[in-house]
Amino acid sequence: MRKRILVIDDDHIYCSILKKILGSDYDVTCTENSTNAIEIINRVLVPDLIIADLNLLDVKGLEFIKLLMSKINGLNTSVIVISGFDDEQIKSDIVEMGVSKYFVKPIERFYLKQEIDCLL
């Protein structure tokens, strides 16, 4: 069975790019906001990996990551956070929450794919 990835990003173009890069190897579902993401996790699927933008239109910063981590607590789900902000304190806080990887946009797609393959 193919591994499932949930991409949470309000940038439709970025979601499309990730779906194109990852879609040949994984089942990729994209959503643009935190409400839909939590709904998907609670009712539709438990993803093997979540790729989340740090700042969504409906929620900012660490607030959503905290909520996300509480929703997947006890599940075998890895989380990658991707952000346009290169802030050492945010990186440290996110790693302490249990996030597997933190990347700053733009990220080279081969490197991202390699990291995802290692996590899954």
Secondary structure, 3 states (H helix, E strand, C coil): CCCEEEEECCCHHHHHHHHHHHCCCCEEEEECCHHHHHHHHHHHCCCCEEEEECCCCCCCCHHHHHHHHHHCCCCCCEEEEEECCCCHHHHHHHHHCCCCEEEECCCCHHHHHHHHHHHC
